Amino acid sequence: PEPAMHEVISRALDVDGAIGAILAVLARRGHAWWRDVVAADAAPWQVLSALLALLELARRSELRLVQLRPFANVEILRDAASEAA
């Protein structure tokens, strides 16, 4: 059989935009859930942008991520150290 071919279309990620959106949610509420920052119908590039933004903010100690068990919703908390700064 002939192998199936598909076309890969590159799409730029918007990590900076996702960082801004996440920080805006946290400024209003102090904590959020994964579902609050990524819509159920989000495109793959939007999901990846949000994931990379969360990891970058956690690396900078601007927030903490908590997941109590595999496949559970991820809780996003403002880091107390970043609030004091």
Secondary structure by P-SEA (a helix, b strand, c coil): cccbbbbbbbbbbcaaaaaaaaaaaaaacccccccccccccccaaaaaaaaaaaaaaaaaccbbbbbcccccbbbbbcccccccc
